[in-house]
Amino acid sequence: MAYNSKLVKFLGGILLLATFSCVGPLKDKRELKLAHGLPVDHPVHHAMEFMAKRTAELSEGKLIIDIYPAEQLGSEQQCVELLQIGSLAITKVSAAVMESFTDDYKVFGLPYIFKSKEHAFKIMDGEIGQDLLLSTEDKWIRGLTYYDAGSRSFYTKSKPITHPDDLAGLKIRVMRSITAVEMTKALGGSPTPISWGELYTALQSGVVDGAENNPPSLYTSRHYEVCKFYSLDEHTTIPDVLVFSQIIWDKLSEQEKEWIQQAADESAVLQRKLWAESEIESLEEVQKAGVQINYPDKAPFIEKVQPLLESYKDKPVIYSYIKRIQAVE
């Protein structure tokens, strides 16, 4: 979403008063608002709680992060827009949603761009990941770190997806992401963007025949009550991104920035551990509920999407990221 830079600065200056709610000559602490759309039992929320605690510890109570979960302050997209005008300090956003703010993030949504989970972490923790975190500073969004959101796979109502051909004629719910739409088309399915909150009903009523997501999302959404086939093709590994308002960041002292970055980095380590535990638990629970777990051969899926990756040759920045990622062992 584009904003007039002068307007953003003007609105941001006004709203800083609301965001820095305890700053003044009689106060020696700064309070920052963190909002997100996840429930309080989610691994990412637990990681954010840890980050808030560590920030308070590192700053000896001088810097406080107040957390507003479960869309209390708006949807994921709305929270990012609040960051851009400085009325919110921190939020969590899917890298897929970040596509609407910069094309660079599309690389995370490309199918089979990562060779393994370890390869994905190496990219996120290295130079490429850092470049992407800072690629939205001119949009008033600063990336802090990545949270693991697992790998996305297909779950369906009528039959398992063991080969790309099985997707023919099926309407598959995807995120409102260009790369998600392109990926599903490339594999032979019919992509249908639907909001997450409307998906359970859409599956029940037959508006869509299936969806794609990670194991914890299948479990916590209770979509397994409708979809009894889960095929772990793991076509995309799209991280969550913890982002900070650049307007507010520029107002912080160097010491405050160091406290926040350290706490964020430490929270990412914890979140990966919590996520791994959640994936195991989720797969066990959906199997108990009667879901058939399938482990298809990934080779036909990988072959099917190669033309999609090569189609980015005419987009030099994204294609450069593709080649850099592929070059990392």
C-alpha positions in Angstrom: 0.0 0.0 0.0 1.5 3.3 -1.0 1.4 6.5 1.1 2.4 10.1 0.4 5.6 10.4 2.4 4.8 13.8 3.9 1.4 12.6 5.0 2.8 9.5 6.6 5.3 11.5 8.6 2.6 14.0 9.6 0.2 11.3 10.8 3.0 9.3 12.3 4.1 12.3 14.4 0.6 12.8 15.8 0.1 9.1 16.5 3.4 8.6 18.2 1.8 10.2 21.2 -0.6 7.2 21.4 2.0 4.6 20.7 4.6 6.0 23.2 1.9 6.1 25.8 4.2 6.5 28.8 6.8 9.0 27.6 7.3 12.3 29.3 9.4 14.2 31.8 7.8 12.3 34.7 8.2 8.9 33.2 11.4 6.9 32.7 9.9 4.1 30.6 8.7 3.8 27.1 5.7 1.5 26.2 5.3 0.0 22.7 2.2 -1.7 21.3 2.5 -5.1 19.6 -0.6 -6.5 17.9 -1.3 -9.6 15.9 -4.1 -11.9 14.8 -3.2 -15.2 16.4 -4.8 -16.9 19.4 -2.9 -16.8 22.7 -2.1 -20.6 22.6 -0.2 -20.2 19.3 3.6 -20.8 19.3 4.1 -17.3 17.8 2.2 -15.6 20.6 4.3 -17.5 23.2 7.5 -16.3 21.4 6.2 -12.7 21.4 5.5 -13.0 25.2 9.1 -14.1 25.6 10.3 -11.2 23.5 8.3 -8.7 25.7 9.7 -10.3 28.8 13.3 -10.2 27.5 12.9 -6.6 26.4 11.8 -5.6 29.9 14.7 -7.6 31.4 17.4 -6.2 29.1 16.1 -2.6 29.6 15.6 -3.1 33.4 12.0 -2.0 32.9 12.7 1.1 30.8 11.2 -0.4 27.7 7.8 -2.2 27.9 6.0 -4.1 25.1 2.2 -4.5 25.5 0.7 -7.3 23.4 -2.8 -7.2 21.8 -3.5 -10.7 20.3 -6.4 -12.2 18.3 -7.0 -9.2 16.0 -7.9 -6.8 18.8 -6.4 -4.0 16.8 -7.2 -5.3 13.3 -6.3 -7.9 10.8 -2.8 -8.7 9.7 -3.0 -6.4 6.8 -4.5 -3.6 8.9 -1.8 -4.0 11.5 0.9 -3.5 8.9 -0.8 -0.4 7.7 -1.0 0.9 11.3 2.8 0.4 11.5 3.3 2.5 8.4 1.7 5.5 10.0 3.3 5.0 13.4 0.2 4.1 15.4 1.5 0.6 16.1 5.1 -0.4 16.9 5.3 -4.2 16.2 3.3 -6.9 14.5 3.7 -10.3 13.0 2.9 -10.8 9.3 3.1 -13.6 6.8 5.8 -13.1 4.2 3.0 -13.8 1.7 1.1 -10.7 2.9 4.4 -8.7 2.6 4.1 -9.2 -1.2 1.6 -6.4 -1.3 4.2 -4.0 0.1 7.3 -5.1 -2.0 7.8 -7.6 -4.8 11.0 -8.9 -3.2 9.1 -11.0 -0.7 7.5 -13.0 -3.5 10.6 -15.2 -3.4 9.4 -16.8 -0.1 6.1 -17.9 -1.8 7.8 -19.7 -4.7 7.3 -23.5 -4.6 10.3 -25.7 -3.6 12.6 -22.7 -3.5 14.2 -24.2 -0.4 15.9 -27.6 -0.4 15.0 -28.4 3.2 14.0 -26.8 6.5 17.7 -26.4 7.4 18.3 -24.6 4.0 15.4 -22.3 4.7 16.8 -21.3 8.1 20.2 -20.7 6.6 18.7 -18.3 4.1 16.6 -16.5 6.7 19.5 -16.2 9.2 22.0 -15.1 6.6 22.7 -12.2 4.3 19.7 -12.9 2.0 17.2 -12.9 4.8 18.7 -9.7 6.2 18.4 -8.0 2.9 14.7 -8.9 2.7 14.1 -7.7 6.2 15.4 -4.2 5.4 13.9 -4.1 1.9 10.8 -2.3 3.1 12.3 0.5 5.0 11.2 2.9 2.4 7.6 1.6 3.0 8.0 2.5 6.7 8.3 -1.2 7.7 11.5 -2.6 9.2 11.9 -6.4 9.6 13.3 -7.7 12.9 13.4 -11.5 12.5 11.6 -14.5 11.0 9.4 -16.9 12.8 8.9 -20.5 11.5 5.5 -21.1 9.9 6.3 -24.5 8.7 5.7 -25.9 5.2 2.4 -25.7 3.5 0.7 -28.9 2.1 -2.6 -29.8 0.5 -5.6 -31.0 2.5 -8.8 -32.1 0.7 -12.3 -33.5 1.2 -12.7 -36.2 -1.4 -9.3 -37.7 -2.2 -5.6 -37.4 -1.3 -3.2 -35.4 -3.5 -0.4 -37.9 -4.2 0.5 -36.4 -7.7 -0.1 -33.0 -9.3 -2.6 -34.7 -11.6 -4.9 -35.2 -8.6 -5.4 -31.4 -8.3 -7.1 -31.3 -11.7 -10.6 -29.9 -11.4 -10.3 -29.1 -7.6 -10.9 -25.6 -6.2 -8.2 -25.0 -3.7 -8.3 -22.2 -1.2 -5.2 -20.0 -1.3 -4.0 -16.9 0.5 -4.5 -13.6 -1.3 -1.1 -13.9 -2.8 -0.1 -13.7 -6.4 2.6 -16.4 -6.0 0.1 -18.7 -4.2 -2.3 -18.4 -7.1 0.4 -18.9 -9.7 1.8 -22.0 -7.8 -1.6 -23.7 -7.6 -2.3 -23.1 -11.3 1.1 -24.5 -12.2 0.3 -27.6 -10.3 -3.0 -28.0 -12.0 -5.5 -26.9 -9.4 -8.0 -24.0 -9.5 -6.8 -21.4 -6.9 -9.6 -19.7 -5.0 -8.6 -16.8 -2.6 -10.8 -16.8 0.5 -10.1 -15.2 3.9 -9.0 -17.6 6.6 -12.0 -16.8 8.8 -14.4 -17.9 6.1 -12.6 -21.0 5.1 -14.3 -23.6 7.4 -17.7 -22.7 6.1 -16.4 -22.6 2.5 -15.1 -26.2 2.9 -18.3 -27.4 4.5 -20.5 -25.9 1.8 -18.3 -27.0 -1.1 -17.3 -23.6 -2.2 -13.8 -25.1 -2.3 -12.6 -28.7 -2.4 -9.6 -28.2 -0.2 -6.9 -25.8 1.0 -3.2 -25.8 1.8 -1.4 -25.0 5.0 0.9 -26.2 7.8 -0.1 -28.9 10.3 -0.8 -26.6 13.3 -3.1 -24.5 11.2 -5.0 -27.6 10.0 -5.4 -28.6 13.6 -6.2 -25.4 15.4 -8.7 -24.3 12.6 -10.5 -27.6 13.0 -10.5 -28.0 9.2 -9.6 -31.6 9.8 -13.3 -32.1 10.7 -14.1 -31.5 7.0 -11.0 -32.5 5.2 -9.9 -36.1 5.9 -6.9 -36.2 3.5 -3.6 -34.4 4.2 -0.8 -34.8 1.7 2.6 -33.6 2.9 4.0 -32.4 -0.4 5.4 -29.3 1.4 5.3 -27.1 -1.6 6.1 -23.8 0.1 7.9 -22.8 3.3 6.7 -19.2 3.9 7.9 -17.7 7.2 6.2 -15.2 9.4 8.0 -11.9 9.7 8.2 -9.8 12.9 8.1 -6.2 11.7 8.6 -2.8 13.4 7.3 0.6 12.4 10.2 2.5 10.8 8.7 5.7 12.0 8.9 4.6 15.6 12.3 2.9 15.1 13.8 6.1 14.0 12.7 7.7 17.3 14.4 5.1 19.5 17.9 5.4 21.0 20.6 3.1 19.8 20.4 1.3 23.1 16.7 0.7 22.8 17.2 -0.6 19.3 19.8 -3.1 20.6 17.4 -4.3 23.3 14.6 -4.9 20.9 16.7 -6.6 18.3 18.3 -8.9 20.8 15.0 -9.8 22.3 13.5 -10.5 18.9 16.4 -12.7 17.8 16.2 -14.7 21.1 12.4 -15.1 20.6 13.0 -16.6 17.1 15.2 -19.3 18.6 12.5 -20.2 21.1 9.7 -20.0 18.5 11.4 -22.5 16.2 11.5 -25.0 19.1 7.9 -24.4 20.1 6.8 -24.7 16.4 8.5 -28.0 15.9 6.8 -29.4 19.0 3.4 -28.0 17.8 3.8 -29.7 14.4 4.4 -33.1 15.9 1.4 -32.7 18.3 -0.9 -31.4 15.5 -0.2 -34.3 13.1 -0.8 -36.8 16.0 -4.1 -35.1 16.9 -5.5 -34.9 13.3 -4.6 -38.6 12.8 -6.5 -39.5 15.9 -9.5 -37.6 14.4 -9.4 -39.8 11.3 -7.3 -37.8 8.9 -5.3 -39.9 6.4 -1.7 -38.5 6.3 0.0 -39.1 2.9 3.7 -38.6 2.0 3.7 -38.1 -1.8 6.8 -38.3 -4.0 7.8 -34.6 -4.4 9.7 -35.1 -7.7 6.6 -34.6 -9.9 5.5 -31.6 -8.0 9.0 -30.0 -8.2 9.2 -30.7 -12.0 5.7 -29.2 -12.6 6.7 -25.8 -11.1 10.0 -25.3 -12.8 8.5 -23.2 -15.6 7.0 -21.0 -12.9 10.4 -20.3 -11.4 11.9 -19.6 -14.8 9.1 -17.2 -15.7 10.7 -14.8 -13.2 13.7 -14.2 -15.6 12.0 -11.0 -16.7 11.9 -9.8 -13.1 15.6 -9.2 -12.4 15.4 -8.5 -8.6 13.3 -11.6 -7.8 15.2 -13.8 -10.2 18.4 -12.6 -8.5 17.1 -13.7 -5.2 16.1 -17.1 -6.7 19.6 -17.7 -8.0 21.2 -16.6 -4.7 19.0 -18.9 -2.7 19.6 -21.8 -5.0 23.4 -21.2 -4.8 23.4 -21.7 -1.0 24.3 -25.2 0.1 
